[in-house]
């Protein structure tokens, strides 16, 4: 997991959380309970968007969608020139060997999403106690 991925995903999650919370009245709520509820909603939305994108990227990079990607690539290569068709792997095994060695993507966004989910739970607990 790269530090750069966290440095990109965390501010995006904070922007989403702040925007949703502001839309729900989190900055100017009349009672603390409504403020905690707005921040819980904000961090939950950030967890869904950032963590969900990270989970999809992680699943995609780990080979879950490789068979589908290979078959679509084979179908598209029919309309390409002969030179482009010759560059595309002939078998699925060749395709997997070509893609091996690439790191799992999306782990940073998934981690930031899990932290946002924990924060949403903490704000929910504060809301329930108020």
C-alpha positions as CSV (number, residue, x, y, z in Angstrom):
1,X,0.0,0.0,0.0
2,X,1.5,3.3,-1.0
3,X,1.5,6.4,1.1
4,X,0.5,8.4,-2.1
5,X,-2.8,6.5,-2.3
6,X,-3.7,7.4,1.2
7,X,-2.7,11.0,0.6
8,X,-5.2,11.1,-2.3
9,X,-8.1,9.0,-0.8
10,X,-8.1,10.7,2.6
11,X,-8.8,14.3,1.5
12,X,-11.4,13.0,-0.9
13,X,-13.1,11.2,1.9
14,X,-12.9,14.3,4.1
15,X,-14.5,16.4,1.4
16,X,-17.3,14.0,1.0
17,X,-17.9,13.7,4.7
18,X,-17.8,17.5,5.2
19,X,-20.1,18.1,2.2
20,X,-22.7,15.6,3.3
21,X,-22.5,16.8,6.9
22,X,-22.9,20.4,5.8
23,X,-25.9,19.4,3.7
24,X,-27.4,17.7,6.8
25,X,-26.7,20.7,9.1
26,X,-23.6,19.3,10.8
27,X,-21.9,22.7,11.1
28,X,-24.9,24.6,12.5
29,X,-27.1,22.1,14.2
30,X,-29.4,23.2,17.0
31,X,-28.6,20.2,19.2
32,X,-25.5,18.1,19.6
33,X,-27.5,15.0,18.8
34,X,-28.4,16.3,15.3
35,X,-24.8,17.4,14.8
36,X,-23.4,13.9,15.7
37,X,-26.1,12.4,13.4
38,X,-25.0,14.6,10.5
39,X,-21.4,13.7,10.9
40,X,-22.2,10.1,11.2
41,X,-24.1,10.3,7.9
42,X,-21.2,12.2,6.3
43,X,-18.6,9.7,7.3
44,X,-20.8,6.8,6.3
45,X,-21.3,8.3,2.8
46,X,-17.5,8.8,2.5
47,X,-17.0,5.2,3.6
48,X,-19.4,4.0,0.9
49,X,-18.0,6.0,-1.9
50,X,-14.3,5.9,-1.2
51,X,-14.2,2.4,0.4
52,X,-16.5,1.0,-2.3
53,X,-14.3,2.4,-5.1
54,X,-11.3,0.9,-3.3
55,X,-12.9,-2.5,-2.9
56,X,-13.8,-2.6,-6.6
57,X,-10.3,-1.5,-7.6
58,X,-8.8,-4.1,-5.3
59,X,-11.0,-6.9,-6.6
60,X,-10.3,-5.8,-10.2
61,X,-6.6,-5.8,-9.8
62,X,-6.4,-9.2,-8.0
63,X,-7.7,-11.1,-11.0
64,X,-11.4,-11.3,-10.2
65,X,-12.4,-9.7,-13.5
66,X,-9.5,-11.0,-15.6
67,X,-11.5,-13.6,-17.4
68,X,-14.1,-11.0,-18.4
69,X,-11.5,-8.5,-19.4
70,X,-9.6,-11.1,-21.5
71,X,-12.7,-12.2,-23.3
72,X,-13.9,-8.6,-24.1
73,X,-10.3,-7.8,-25.3
74,X,-10.4,-10.8,-27.6
75,X,-13.8,-9.8,-29.0
76,X,-12.6,-6.2,-29.6
77,X,-9.4,-7.4,-31.2
78,X,-11.4,-8.8,-34.1
79,X,-11.9,-5.3,-35.5
80,X,-8.3,-4.2,-34.9
81,X,-5.5,-4.4,-37.3
82,X,-3.4,-7.5,-37.6
83,X,-0.4,-5.9,-35.8
84,X,-2.6,-5.1,-32.8
85,X,-4.1,-8.5,-32.8
86,X,-0.7,-10.1,-32.7
87,X,0.3,-8.1,-29.7
88,X,-2.7,-9.3,-27.6
89,X,-2.1,-12.6,-25.7
90,X,-3.3,-15.7,-27.4
91,X,-4.5,-17.6,-24.3
92,X,-5.9,-16.7,-21.0
93,X,-2.7,-18.2,-19.3
94,X,-0.6,-15.8,-21.4
95,X,-2.8,-12.9,-20.4
96,X,-2.5,-13.8,-16.7
97,X,1.2,-14.0,-17.0
98,X,1.3,-10.6,-18.7
99,X,-0.7,-9.1,-15.8
100,X,1.2,-10.8,-13.0
101,X,3.4,-8.7,-10.9
102,X,1.1,-5.8,-10.8
103,X,0.4,-4.8,-7.2
104,X,-3.1,-4.8,-5.8
105,X,-4.7,-1.5,-6.4
106,X,-7.3,0.2,-4.2
107,X,-6.0,-1.0,-0.9
108,X,-5.4,2.6,0.3
109,X,-8.9,3.7,-0.6
110,X,-10.3,0.6,1.0
111,X,-8.4,1.3,4.2
112,X,-9.6,5.0,4.2
113,X,-13.1,3.7,3.7
114,X,-12.8,1.4,6.7
115,X,-11.5,4.3,8.8
116,X,-14.5,6.4,7.7
117,X,-16.8,3.6,8.6
118,X,-15.3,3.4,12.1
119,X,-15.7,7.2,12.5
120,X,-19.3,6.9,11.3
121,X,-19.9,4.3,14.0
122,X,-18.2,6.5,16.6
123,X,-20.4,9.5,15.7
124,X,-23.4,7.2,15.8
125,X,-22.5,6.1,19.3
126,X,-22.2,9.7,20.3
127,X,-25.6,10.4,18.8
128,X,-27.2,7.5,20.6
129,X,-25.8,8.7,23.9
130,X,-26.9,12.3,23.5
